[in-house]
Amino acid sequence: MFCFLDFSVDVFVTVQALYDYVATIEEEFDFQAGDIIAVTSTPEDGWWSGELLDENRRQRGRHIFPSNFVTLF
């Protein structure tokens, strides 16, 4: 189930995961191919900030993900 979030920061864009990703540090989050992510920041290092839009799997405090695993949605 997808939902709209009430962000304290603006959503820059939404992206869709191309591949599964398993977090390797505390700030990252896991996602699966096909998941939709609301992007809130796009630093040049390629590790973007955002929120998984699946509220059942979203984990508070985890917001970093690799930009090379997603595409514009």
N, C-alpha and C positions, 0 to 999 in steps of 0.2 A: 504494500500500500504506500502510495506517495502522498506527500503533504506539502503545503506551502509553509515556509518558516518565517517567523518574525525575527529578522536579523537586527542586531544593533549596528551592524555595518552593512553597506550596500552590497548586493549581489552583482558581481561584475558580468558574469556569463554562466550558462549551464553547459556542462559537458557530459559525455557518455563514456563509460569505461570500455576500452577495447579488449582488455585482458584482466584476469584476476590479479590482485595484489595483496600480499600479506605484509602487514606492518612490521618494521624491524626496530622501531623506537617508540617510546611512550606517546609522542605527539602525533604520530601517523595513525591512519585508520585503514582497516581491511576493506576491500571492495571486490565485487565480482564483475566479470564482463557483462555489459548491458546496464549496470547501475548508473543512475543519474546523480551528478554532483553539482551543487551550487557553488561557484567559485567566488571567493571574496577578496583574494589577493593573488597577484601573479609576479612574484619576484623573478629576476633574471636567472637565478640559479636553477630554475626548473622545478623546484619544490613549492607547489602552490598551496594556498590555504582555501578551505571550503568545508562544506557540510554534505554528508551523504543524505539524499532525500528520502531514504527508506527509514522512517522513524523507528521501526522495530529493530534495526541493526545499528543505528547511529549511536556513537559513544561520546558522551560529554567530555570535552577537553581534548579530544583527538580531532585535529583539523588539517594536518599536513598530508599531501599526497604527491606522487610523481606525475608531472604534466605529460610525460611521454607515454603514459598508459591510457590517455584519454583523447577524445576528439570532440569538436564543437557539436552541440546538440541543438 
